[in-house]
Amino acid sequence: MGSLDALLSDIRACRACAGVLPHTPRPVVRVFPETRLLICGQAPGRRVHESGLPFTDPSGDRLRDWMGVDYETFYADRRIGVAAQAFCYPGTAPKGGDYPPPARCAELWRPPLMQALPQMELTLLVGGYAQAWALGARTQRNMTETVRAWRDYAPDHLVLPHPSWRNTAWLRRNPWFEDEVIPYLRMRVASILTPMRMRA
């Protein structure tokens, strides 16, 4: 517990991207010693930068629906953790959408953070950047093909598109995602959140 607390303090105090980001860095990470399900997205958006709490936006609503958990469970159950590839909001690009997550953040913090979470069972890799970082050469030629190959990465990882409203058209074009991936995701989440005594 102590080592994780110290690591989280260091992460929240990190200013490695000061002067690079268009605003003061505000690392957002939410993990606990009990965390067994880790959500790894791209980076916090503007609303999360302002609130300091991950997925407090419409993307979070869609993600919780995919997972089959309500708002209260998402934030109250310490078995659920959130640690994006980059912990700070990267800013909005001139043509809309956010800038890509700076690689520096993952290089600095992801290896020690993952080592500090010994109870991890499943990591949700949300979006192409998170998938590329975690899976490397195992990714397919694009995000769609990587998500279509989701069984290749189970049971340790589950690859998902980003739940942003920008991907609504993608979801309509790829109905297999809700038919195949969402039921598996909900089953895994329910299993992880089941008390240990009920698993036997």
DRENBA-575275 format. One record per residue: x, y, z of N, C-alpha, C in turn; residue in one letter; residue number from 0. Coordinates in pm, whole numbers, plus 32768, in hexadecimal, padded with zeros to 4 digits. Layout:
BEGIN
+------+------+------+-------+-------+-------+------+------+------+--------+-----+
: n_xx : n_yy : n_zz : ca_xx : ca_yy : ca_zz : c_xx : c_yy : c_zz : residu : num :
+------+------+------+-------+-------+-------+------+------+------+--------+-----+
:    X :    Y :    Z :     X :     Y :     Z :    X :    Y :    Z :      A : NUM :
...
+------+------+------+-------+-------+-------+------+------+------+--------+-----+
REM end
This chain:
BEGIN
+------+------+------+-------+-------+-------+------+------+------+--------+-----+
: n_xx : n_yy : n_zz : ca_xx : ca_yy : ca_zz : c_xx : c_yy : c_zz : residu : num :
+------+------+------+-------+-------+-------+------+------+------+--------+-----+
: 8053 : 7F87 : 8000 :  8000 :  8000 :  8000 : 8056 : 807D : 8000 :      M :   0 :
: 80BD : 807E : 8055 :  8112 :  80F4 :  805F : 8156 : 8116 : 7FDD :      G :   1 :
: 8189 : 80AF : 7F97 :  81D0 :  80CA :  7F1A : 8172 : 8101 : 7EB0 :      S :   2 :
: 80F5 : 80D0 : 7EAB :  8095 :  8106 :  7E4C : 8072 : 8195 : 7E6F :      L :   3 :
: 805D : 81B1 : 7EEF :  8040 :  823A :  7F19 : 80AF : 8299 : 7EEF :      D :   4 :
: 812C : 826E : 7F04 :  819D :  82C3 :  7EE0 : 81A4 : 82D9 : 7E49 :      A :   5 :
: 818A : 826E : 7DFD :  818C :  827A :  7D6C : 811E : 82D8 : 7D3B :      L :   6 :
: 80A7 : 82CC : 7D72 :  803A :  8324 :  7D4A : 8057 : 83B6 : 7D6E :      L :   7 :
: 8097 : 83CB : 7DDF :  80BE :  8453 :  7E04 : 8120 : 848C : 7D9E :      S :   8 :
: 8180 : 8438 : 7D73 :  81E1 :  8465 :  7D0F : 819C : 8483 : 7C89 :      D :   9 :
: 813D : 842C : 7C63 :  80F6 :  8442 :  7BE5 : 80A8 : 84C5 : 7BEA :      I :  10 :
: 8061 : 84DC : 7C57 :  800D :  8554 :  7C60 : 8061 : 85D3 : 7C6A :      R :  11 :
: 80DD : 85C4 : 7C94 :  8136 :  8639 :  7C9B : 8187 : 864C : 7C1B :      A :  12 :
: 8177 : 85F1 : 7BBB :  81C9 :  85F5 :  7B42 : 81AE : 8673 : 7AF0 :      C :  13 :
: 821A : 86B3 : 7AC5 :  8210 :  8728 :  7A6E : 826D : 8717 : 79F7 :      R :  14 :
: 8282 : 8699 : 79CE :  82E0 :  867C :  7961 : 82B8 : 86C1 : 78DF :      A :  15 :
: 8236 : 86D9 : 78CC :  8207 :  8717 :  784F : 81E9 : 87AC : 7860 :      C :  16 :
: 8211 : 87E6 : 78D0 :  81FE :  8876 :  78E1 : 824B : 88C0 : 7874 :      A :  17 :
: 820A : 8920 : 7838 :  8248 :  8968 :  77CA : 822D : 892A : 7742 :      G :  18 :
: 8204 : 88AA : 7743 :  81DF :  8865 :  76C7 : 8148 : 886A : 76B5 :      V :  19 :
: 8100 : 8852 : 7721 :  806E :  885A :  771D : 8042 : 88EC : 771A :      L :  20 :
: 7FCD : 8909 : 76E4 :  7F9D :  8993 :  76DF : 7F5E : 89C1 : 7762 :      P :  21 :
: 7F70 : 8974 : 77CC :  7F36 :  8996 :  784E : 7F8C : 8954 : 78BA :      H :  22 :
: 7F71 : 8972 : 7937 :  7FB9 :  8934 :  79A5 : 7F96 : 889F : 79AD :      T :  23 :
: 7FF9 : 8847 : 79B3 :  7FDA :  87B8 :  79BC : 7F84 : 8799 : 7A37 :      P :  24 :
: 7F24 : 873E : 7A24 :  7ED3 :  870E :  7A92 : 7EBF : 8677 : 7A7F :      R :  25 :
: 7F1D : 8627 : 7AAE :  7F11 :  8596 :  7A9B : 7E93 : 855F : 7ADE :      P :  26 :
: 7E4A : 850C : 7A94 :  7DD1 :  84CD :  7AC7 : 7DE6 : 8436 : 7AC0 :      V :  27 :
: 7DE8 : 83F5 : 7B33 :  7DF6 :  8364 :  7B3A : 7DA7 : 8336 : 7BB4 :      V :  28 :
: 7D67 : 82C2 : 7BA9 :  7D13 :  8292 :  7C16 : 7D23 : 81FB : 7C21 :      R :  29 :
: 7D80 : 81CF : 7C75 :  7D96 :  8141 :  7C8C : 7DA7 : 8128 : 7D22 :      V :  30 :
: 7D99 : 80AA : 7D49 :  7D9C :  8084 :  7DD5 : 7DE4 : 7FFD : 7DE3 :      F :  31 :
: 7E10 : 7FD9 : 7E5B :  7E4D :  7F56 :  7E6C : 7DF0 : 7EE4 : 7E43 :      P :  32 :
: 7D6E : 7EFC : 7E4D :  7D0B :  7E94 :  7E2C : 7CEA : 7E8D : 7D97 :      E :  33 :
: 7D20 : 7EE7 : 7D46 :  7CFA :  7EEF :  7CB9 : 7D1A : 7E6D : 7C70 :      T :  34 :
: 7CB3 : 7E38 : 7C2F :  7CC1 :  7DBE :  7BE0 : 7C97 : 7DD3 : 7B50 :      R :  35 :
: 7C4E : 7E3D : 7B35 :  7C23 :  7E63 :  7AAE : 7C57 : 7EF0 : 7A94 :      L :  36 :
: 7CB2 : 7EFD : 7A33 :  7CEE :  7F7F :  7A15 : 7CBF : 7FB0 : 798E :      L :  37 :
: 7C8C : 802A : 798B :  7C61 :  8068 :  790E : 7CD0 : 80C5 : 78DE :      I :  38 :
: 7D07 : 80A5 : 786B :  7D73 :  80F5 :  7832 : 7D42 : 8134 : 77B2 :      C :  39 :
: 7D20 : 81B4 : 77B9 :  7CF7 :  81FE :  7743 : 7D6C : 824C : 7709 :      G :  40 :
: 7D4C : 82B3 : 76C1 :  7DB0 :  8303 :  767B : 7DED : 836C : 76D8 :      Q :  41 :
: 7D99 : 83C6 : 7706 :  7DC3 :  8431 :  7760 : 7D44 : 8477 : 7790 :      A :  42 :
: 7D49 : 84BD : 77FF :  7CD2 :  8506 :  782C : 7CA7 : 856F : 77C6 :      P :  43 :
: 7C26 : 8583 : 77BB :  7BF2 :  85F1 :  776A : 7BE6 : 8670 : 77BB :      G :  44 :
: 7BB2 : 86D7 : 777E :  7BAA :  8759 :  77C2 : 7B55 : 8752 : 7840 :      R :  45 :
: 7AE1 : 870F : 7839 :  7A8A :  8707 :  78AF : 7ACE : 86BE : 7922 :      R :  46 :
: 7B16 : 8654 : 7901 :  7B5C :  8608 :  7969 : 7BCE : 865C : 79A2 :      V :  47 :
: 7C10 : 86A8 : 794D :  7C7A :  8702 :  797D : 7C41 : 8764 : 79E4 :      H :  48 :
: 7BC7 : 8792 : 79CB :  7B8A :  87F2 :  7A26 : 7B56 : 87B0 : 7AA6 :      E :  49 :
: 7B20 : 8738 : 7A9A :  7AE5 :  86F5 :  7B10 : 7B4C : 86A9 : 7B63 :      S :  50 :
: 7BB5 : 867A : 7B22 :  7C17 :  8627 :  7B68 : 7BEA : 8598 : 7B7E :      G :  51 :
: 7B78 : 8572 : 7B42 :  7B41 :  84EC :  7B53 : 7B2F : 84AE : 7AC9 :      L :  52 :
: 7B64 : 8436 : 7AB0 :  7B5F :  83FD :  7A29 : 7AD3 : 83D8 : 79FC :      P :  53 :
: 7ABB : 83EC : 797C :  7A40 :  83C5 :  7939 : 79C2 : 840A : 7971 :      F :  54 :
: 79D1 : 8487 : 799A :  795C :  84D6 :  79C2 : 7928 : 8523 : 7949 :      T :  55 :
: 7903 : 84DA : 78E1 :  78D8 :  8516 :  7864 : 7882 : 84B0 : 781A :      D :  56 :
: 7848 : 84D5 : 77A9 :  77F5 :  8476 :  775F : 783F : 83F5 : 7737 :      P :  57 :
: 78C2 : 83FF : 771F :  790E :  8386 :  7702 : 7908 : 8325 : 7778 :      S :  58 :
: 790E : 835C : 77F0 :  7904 :  8308 :  7867 : 787D : 82C5 : 7873 :      G :  59 :
: 7813 : 830E : 784D :  778E :  82D3 :  7852 : 7786 : 825A : 77F4 :      D :  60 :
: 77BB : 826A : 777D :  77B7 :  81FA :  771D : 780F : 8187 : 774D :      R :  61 :
: 7884 : 81A5 : 7783 :  78DC :  813C :  77B4 : 789B : 80ED : 7825 :      L :  62 :
: 785B : 8134 : 7882 :  7817 :  80EE :  78F0 : 77A6 : 8095 : 78BC :      R :  63 :
: 7761 : 80C3 : 7855 :  76F8 :  8071 :  7819 : 7735 : 7FF4 : 77DB :      D :  64 :
: 77A4 : 8004 : 7794 :  77E8 :  7F8F :  775B : 780F : 7F2C : 77C9 :      W :  65 :
: 783F : 7F60 : 7839 :  786D :  7F0A :  78A5 : 77FB : 7ECC : 78F6 :      M :  66 :
: 7786 : 7F0A : 78EF :  7717 :  7ED9 :  793F : 771F : 7F02 : 79D0 :      G :  67 :
: 775A : 7F77 : 79EC :  7762 :  7FA9 :  7A75 : 7726 : 8035 : 7A7A :      V :  68 :
: 76F3 : 805B : 7AEE :  76BB :  80E0 :  7AFD : 7725 : 8143 : 7B2D :      D :  69 :
: 76FF : 81C0 : 7B30 :  775C :  822C :  7B54 : 7796 : 8216 : 7BDF :      Y :  70 :
: 7741 : 81F4 : 7C3E :  7770 :  81E2 :  7CC8 : 77D4 : 8171 : 7CD3 :      E :  71 :
: 77B8 : 80FF : 7C93 :  7814 :  808E :  7C98 : 7899 : 80B2 : 7C57 :      T :  72 :
: 7893 : 80F7 : 7BE8 :  790C :  811A :  7B9E : 796F : 8166 : 7BF5 :      F :  73 :
: 793B : 81C0 : 7C47 :  7995 :  8211 :  7C99 : 79A8 : 81DD : 7D27 :      Y :  74 :
: 794C : 818A : 7D58 :  7955 :  815D :  7DE3 : 799F : 80DA : 7DF2 :      A :  75 :
: 799D : 8085 : 7D8B :  79DC :  8001 :  7D97 : 7A71 : 800C : 7D77 :      D :  76 :
: 7AC3 : 7FF3 : 7DDB :  7B54 :  8005 :  7DCD : 7B94 : 7F98 : 7D77 :      R :  77 :
: 7B46 : 7F36 : 7D4D :  7B7B :  7ED2 :  7CF0 : 7B81 : 7F09 : 7C62 :      R :  78 :
: 7B41 : 7F7A : 7C49 :  7B46 :  7FBD :  7BC7 : 7BA8 : 8031 : 7BCF :      I :  79 :
: 7C0A : 8032 : 7B77 :  7C6A :  809F :  7B72 : 7C70 : 80DE : 7AE8 :      G :  80 :
: 7C9E : 8159 : 7AE2 :  7CAD :  81A0 :  7A63 : 7D37 : 81E0 : 7A5D :      V :  81 :
: 7D82 : 81BC : 79F6 :  7E06 :  81F7 :  79E1 : 7E1C : 81FF : 794B :      A :  82 :
: 7E06 : 8273 : 7912 :  7E14 :  8284 :  7881 : 7EA6 : 8278 : 7858 :      A :  83 :
: 7EBC : 8270 : 77D6 :  7F46 :  8268 :  77A5 : 7F94 : 82E6 : 77CD :      Q :  84 :
: 7F52 : 8358 : 77C5 :  7F8B :  83D5 :  77F7 : 7F2B : 840C : 785F :      A :  85 :
: 7F60 : 8440 : 78CA :  7F0C :  8468 :  793C : 7ED8 : 84F7 : 7933 :      F :  86 :
: 7F0F : 8547 : 78D9 :  7EE6 :  85D2 :  78CE : 7E9D : 85ED : 784A :      C :  87 :
: 7E3F : 8648 : 784F :  7DF8 :  8674 :  77D7 : 7E5D : 86B0 : 7776 :      Y :  88 :
: 7E65 : 867B : 76FB :  7ECB :  86AC :  769E : 7EA7 : 872B : 7653 :      P :  89 :
: 7E2A : 875A : 7662 :  7DFF :  87D3 :  761C : 7DB1 : 87B0 : 759F :      G :  90 :
: 7D6A : 8814 : 756B :  7D15 :  8801 :  74F6 : 7D5E : 882C : 7478 :      T :  91 :
: 7D5D : 87D6 : 7414 :  7D9E :  87F3 :  7394 : 7D4E : 885D : 7348 :      A :  92 :
: 7D90 : 88AA : 72F1 :  7D4C :  8915 :  72A9 : 7CD3 : 88E5 : 7257 :      P :  93 :
: 7CDA : 886C : 7221 :  7C6C :  883A :  71CD : 7C05 : 87EC : 721E :      K :  94 :
: 7C0E : 87F1 : 72A1 :  7BAF :  87A8 :  72F6 : 7BE9 : 8726 : 7328 :      G :  95 :
: 7BB0 : 86F3 : 7395 :  7BE7 :  867C :  73D3 : 7C62 : 869F : 7425 :      G :  96 :
: 7C8D : 8645 : 7477 :  7D01 :  865D :  74CC : 7D82 : 8634 : 7487 :      D :  97 :
: 7DF0 : 8673 : 74B1 :  7E73 :  8647 :  7482 : 7E8E : 85B9 : 74B1 :      Y :  98 :
: 7EE8 : 8570 : 746E :  7F0D :  84EB :  749C : 7F4D : 84F1 : 7527 :      P :  99 :
: 7F45 : 8485 : 7573 :  7F86 :  8483 :  75F7 : 801D : 8485 : 75E9 :      P : 100 :
: 8063 : 84D9 : 7634 :  80F5 :  84DA :  762D : 812F : 8454 : 765A :      P : 101 :
: 818A : 841C : 760B :  81C5 :  839B :  762C : 8215 : 83A2 : 76AD :      A : 102 :
: 8248 : 8419 : 76CF :  829C :  8429 :  7745 : 8258 : 83F8 : 77C4 :      R : 103 :
: 81D6 : 8410 : 77CD :  818D :  83EC :  7847 : 818D : 8355 : 785C :      C : 104 :
: 8169 : 8309 : 77F5 :  8166 :  8277 :  7802 : 81F1 : 8240 : 781C :      A : 105 :
: 8256 : 827A : 77DB :  82DE :  824B :  77F0 : 830B : 825E : 7881 :      E : 106 :
: 82E2 : 82CD : 78BB :  830A :  82EA :  7945 : 82BE : 8296 : 79AC :      L : 107 :
: 823C : 8286 : 7998 :  81E8 :  8258 :  7A06 : 81A6 : 81D1 : 79F5 :      W : 108 :
: 818E : 81A2 : 797C :  8142 :  8126 :  7970 : 818B : 80AC : 79A7 :      R : 109 :
: 820C : 8099 : 798B :  824D :  8022 :  79C4 : 8246 : 801A : 7A5D :      P : 110 :
: 826B : 8083 : 7AA6 :  8261 :  8077 :  7B39 : 81D1 : 806C : 7B6A :      P : 111 :
: 8173 : 80AC : 7B23 :  80E8 :  80A4 :  7B4F : 80B3 : 8016 : 7B41 :      L : 112 :
: 80CE : 7FD6 : 7AD1 :  809E :  7F4E :  7ABE : 80DD : 7EEE : 7B23 :      M : 113 :
: 815A : 7F03 : 7B45 :  819C :  7EAF :  7BAA : 815D : 7EC2 : 7C34 :      Q : 114 :
: 8123 : 7F36 : 7C4B :  80E8 :  7F54 :  7CCE : 8058 : 7F26 : 7CDB :      A : 115 :
: 8024 : 7EE2 : 7C73 :  7F9A :  7EB1 :  7C76 : 7F9B : 7E18 : 7C66 :      L : 116 :
: 7FBF : 7DD0 : 7CCF :  7FD3 :  7D3F :  7CC2 : 7F54 : 7CED : 7CB0 :      P : 117 :
: 7EDE : 7D28 : 7CCA :  7E63 :  7CDC :  7CBF : 7E1E : 7CEA : 7C37 :      Q : 118 :
: 7E61 : 7D2A : 7BD9 :  7E26 :  7D43 :  7B57 : 7DFC : 7CC2 : 7B10 :      M : 119 :
: 7D80 : 7CC2 : 7ADC :  7D4E :  7C52 :  7A8E : 7D31 : 7C77 : 79FD :      E : 120 :
: 7D06 : 7CF4 : 79E8 :  7CDD :  7D1C :  7962 : 7CFB : 7DB0 : 794D :      L : 121 :
: 7D35 : 7DD0 : 78DA :  7D49 :  7E5B :  78B2 : 7CF7 : 7E77 : 7836 :      T : 122 :
: 7CA2 : 7EDC : 783E :  7C56 :  7F09 :  77CA : 7CAB : 7F6E : 777F :      L : 123 :
: 7CD0 : 7F4E : 7705 :  7D20 :  7FA8 :  76B1 : 7CC0 : 7FF3 : 7656 :      L : 124 :
: 7CA6 : 8071 : 7679 :  7C3D :  80BF :  763B : 7C7A : 811E : 75D4 :      V : 125 :
: 7C69 : 80FE : 7554 :  7C9C :  8154 :  74EA : 7D22 : 8126 : 74B5 :      G : 126 :
: 7D41 : 8155 : 743D :  7DB8 :  8129 :  73F6 : 7E3C : 8149 : 743A :      G : 127 :
: 7E48 : 81BD : 747A :  7EC6 :  81E1 :  74B9 : 7EE6 : 8184 : 752D :      Y : 128 :
: 7E84 : 8167 : 7581 :  7E99 :  810D :  75F1 : 7EBA : 8081 : 75C0 :      A : 129 :
: 7E77 : 8057 : 7556 :  7E91 :  7FD1 :  751F : 7F1E : 7FC7 : 74E7 :      Q : 130 :
: 7F49 : 802E : 749F :  7FCF :  802D :  7464 : 803A : 8029 : 74CF :      A : 131 :
: 8025 : 8075 : 753C :  8089 :  8077 :  75A6 : 8093 : 7FEF : 75EC :      W : 132 :
: 8021 : 7FB5 : 760E :  8022 :  7F3A :  765D : 8041 : 7EBE : 760A :      A : 133 :
: 8015 : 7EBC : 758C :  8020 :  7E42 :  753D : 8090 : 7E46 : 74D6 :      L : 134 :
: 80C1 : 7EBC : 74B6 :  8130 :  7EC8 :  7459 : 8114 : 7E87 : 73D2 :      G : 135 :
: 816D : 7E2F : 73A9 :  8163 :  7DEF :  7326 : 80ED : 7D8E : 731C :      A : 136 :
: 80AD : 7D70 : 738C :  803A :  7D15 :  7389 : 7FBB : 7D59 : 7356 :      R : 137 :
: 7FBB : 7DDD : 734C :  7F46 :  7E21 :  7316 : 7F37 : 7E02 : 7281 :      T : 138 :
: 7EBE : 7E14 : 7250 :  7EA2 :  7DFE :  71C2 : 7EBB : 7E7F : 7174 :      Q : 139 :
: 7E95 : 7E82 : 70F8 :  7EB8 :  7EF5 :  70A3 : 7E6F : 7F75 : 70C7 :      R : 140 :
: 7DFE : 7F69 : 7110 :  7DB6 :  7FDF :  713F : 7D65 : 7FB9 : 71B9 :      N : 141 :
: 7D26 : 801D : 71F7 :  7CDC :  8004 :  7272 : 7C68 : 7FA4 : 725D :      M : 142 :
: 7C22 : 7FB2 : 71ED :  7BB1 :  7F5A :  71D3 : 7BDC : 7EC8 : 71CF :      T : 143 :
: 7C48 : 7EAC : 7187 :  7C77 :  7E23 :  717D : 7CAD : 7DF0 : 7202 :      E : 144 :
: 7CE8 : 7E49 : 7251 :  7D18 :  7E20 :  72D5 : 7CA2 : 7DF9 : 732E :      T : 145 :
: 7C39 : 7E4A : 732C :  7BC3 :  7E2A :  737E : 7B80 : 7DAC : 734A :      V : 146 :
: 7B7E : 7D99 : 72C7 :  7B41 :  7D21 :  728F : 7B8D : 7CA3 : 72BC :      R : 147 :
: 7C0E : 7CB3 : 72D6 :  7C61 :  7C42 :  7304 : 7C67 : 7C3B : 739C :      A : 148 :
: 7C02 : 7C6D : 73E2 :  7C05 :  7C7A :  7473 : 7C23 : 7BF6 : 74BB :      W : 149 :
: 7BF9 : 7B87 : 7482 :  7C11 :  7B06 :  74C5 : 7CA6 : 7AE6 : 74CF :      R : 150 :
: 7CF7 : 7B1E : 7474 :  7D87 :  7B03 :  7476 : 7DCC : 7B40 : 74EF :      D : 151 :
: 7D8D : 7BA1 : 752E :  7DCD :  7BE8 :  759D : 7D94 : 7BC1 : 7624 :      Y : 152 :
: 7D26 : 7B78 : 7624 :  7CEA :  7B48 :  76A0 : 7D40 : 7AD3 : 76D6 :      A : 153 :
: 7D3B : 7ABA : 7759 :  7CE3 :  7AF7 :  77BD : 7D1E : 7B70 : 7806 :      P : 154 :
: 7D9F : 7B92 : 77EB :  7DDE :  7BFF :  7837 : 7DB3 : 7C89 : 7809 :      D : 155 :
: 7D98 : 7C95 : 7787 :  7D72 :  7D16 :  774D : 7CF0 : 7D08 : 76FF :      H : 156 :
: 7CA4 : 7D74 : 76FD :  7C30 :  7D7C :  76A5 : 7C3A : 7E01 : 765C :      L : 157 :
: 7C39 : 7DFB : 75D7 :  7C4A :  7E74 :  7586 : 7BC1 : 7EAC : 7560 :      V : 158 :
: 7BB2 : 7F2E : 7571 :  7B33 :  7F72 :  7558 : 7B4B : 7FF0 : 7506 :      L : 159 :
: 7AE9 : 8019 : 74B5 :  7AF2 :  809F :  7479 : 7ADC : 8106 : 74E7 :      P : 160 :
: 7B01 : 8181 : 74CC :  7AE5 :  81E8 :  7530 : 7A4E : 81FF : 7534 :      H : 161 :
: 7A15 : 8210 : 75AD :  7984 :  8223 :  75B8 : 7954 : 82B0 : 7597 :      P : 162 :
: 79A8 : 8300 : 755B :  7984 :  8388 :  7535 : 790E : 838A : 74D3 :      S : 163 :
: 78C2 : 83F8 : 74D8 :  7855 :  840B :  7477 : 788A : 840B : 73E9 :      W : 164 :
: 790A : 842C : 73D7 :  7946 :  842D :  7352 : 7947 : 83A1 : 7313 :      R : 165 :
: 793A : 833A : 7366 :  793C :  82B1 :  7332 : 78B0 : 8276 : 7321 :      N : 166 :
: 7849 : 82C8 : 732D :  77C0 :  8295 :  731C : 77AD : 8258 : 7292 :      T : 167 :
: 77E0 : 8299 : 722B :  77D3 :  8263 :  71A3 : 781F : 81DF : 7196 :      A : 168 :
: 7895 : 81D6 : 71D7 :  78E2 :  8159 :  71D4 : 7890 : 80E8 : 7212 :      W : 169 :
: 784C : 8103 : 7280 :  77FD :  809C :  72C2 : 778B : 806E : 7267 :      L : 170 :
: 7751 : 80CA : 721C :  76E6 :  80A4 :  71BF : 771C : 804D : 714C :      R : 171 :
: 7795 : 806B : 7121 :  77D0 :  801E :  70B3 : 7802 : 7F95 : 70DF :      R : 172 :
: 7816 : 7F84 : 7160 :  7852 :  7F09 :  7194 : 77FB : 7ECC : 7201 :      N : 173 :
: 7784 : 7E9C : 71DC :  7727 :  7E66 :  7240 : 775D : 7DEC : 7288 :      P : 174 :
: 77BF : 7DA8 : 724E :  77FC :  7D35 :  7291 : 7839 : 7D5B : 7317 :      W : 175 :
: 7861 : 7DD9 : 7326 :  789E :  7E03 :  73A4 : 783B : 7DF1 : 7418 :      F : 176 :
: 77C3 : 7E25 : 7408 :  7760 :  7E19 :  7473 : 772B : 7D8A : 747E :      E : 177 :
: 772F : 7D40 : 7412 :  76FE :  7CB6 :  7416 : 7761 : 7C57 : 7457 :      D : 178 :
: 77E3 : 7C6F : 7440 :  7849 :  7C10 :  746D : 789A : 7C42 : 74E5 :      E : 179 :
: 78C9 : 7CBD : 74DC :  7928 :  7CEE :  7540 : 78E2 : 7D1A : 75C0 :      V : 180 :
: 7875 : 7D63 : 75B5 :  7831 :  7D97 :  762C : 7802 : 7D28 : 768A :      I : 181 :
: 77C6 : 7CBB : 7658 :  77A0 :  7C50 :  76B6 : 7817 : 7C15 : 7700 :      P : 182 :
: 7887 : 7C04 : 76BA :  7900 :  7BD1 :  76FC : 7932 : 7C34 : 7764 :      Y : 183 :
: 7934 : 7CB4 : 7741 :  7960 :  7D1C :  779F : 790A : 7D19 : 781D :      L : 184 :
: 7887 : 7D16 : 780C :  782F :  7D17 :  7881 : 7841 : 7C9A : 78D6 :      R : 185 :
: 7858 : 7C29 : 7896 :  7870 :  7BAE :  78E1 : 78EF : 7BB7 : 7933 :      M : 186 :
: 795A : 7BEC : 78F7 :  79D9 :  7BF9 :  793F : 79CE : 7C5C : 79B1 :      R : 187 :
: 798B : 7CCD : 7999 :  797B :  7D31 :  7A03 : 792B : 7CF6 : 7A77 :      V : 188 :
: 78BD : 7CB2 : 7A58 :  786A :  7C76 :  7AC0 : 78BA : 7C10 : 7B10 :      A : 189 :
: 790E : 7BC2 : 7ACC :  795F :  7B5E :  7B11 : 79C4 : 7BA0 : 7B6F :      S : 190 :
: 7A03 : 7C0B : 7B40 :  7A68 :  7C4F :  7B91 : 7A29 : 7C92 : 7C0B :      I : 191 :
: 79B0 : 7CC5 : 7BFB :  796F :  7D0C :  7C69 : 7920 : 7CAF : 7CC5 :      L : 192 :
: 791D : 7C2D : 7CA7 :  78DC :  7BCD :  7CFF : 7933 : 7BB5 : 7D78 :      T : 193 :
: 78FC : 7BBA : 7DF1 :  794D :  7B9D :  7E69 : 7991 : 7B15 : 7E5D :      P : 194 :
: 7A0B : 7B0C : 7E90 :  7A5A :  7A94 :  7E83 : 7A13 : 7A18 : 7EB8 :      M : 195 :
: 79CC : 7A27 : 7F28 :  7989 :  79B3 :  7F64 : 791B : 797A : 7F0B :      R : 196 :
: 78E9 : 79CD : 7EAC :  787F :  799E :  7E54 : 78B8 : 795E : 7DD5 :      M : 197 :
: 793D : 7967 : 7DC2 :  797A :  792E :  7D4B : 798F : 7898 : 7D59 :      R : 198 :
: 799F : 786A : 7DD2 :  79C1 :  77DC :  7DE8 : 7951 : 7781 : 7DB9 :      A : 199 :
+------+------+------+-------+-------+-------+------+------+------+--------+-----+
REM end
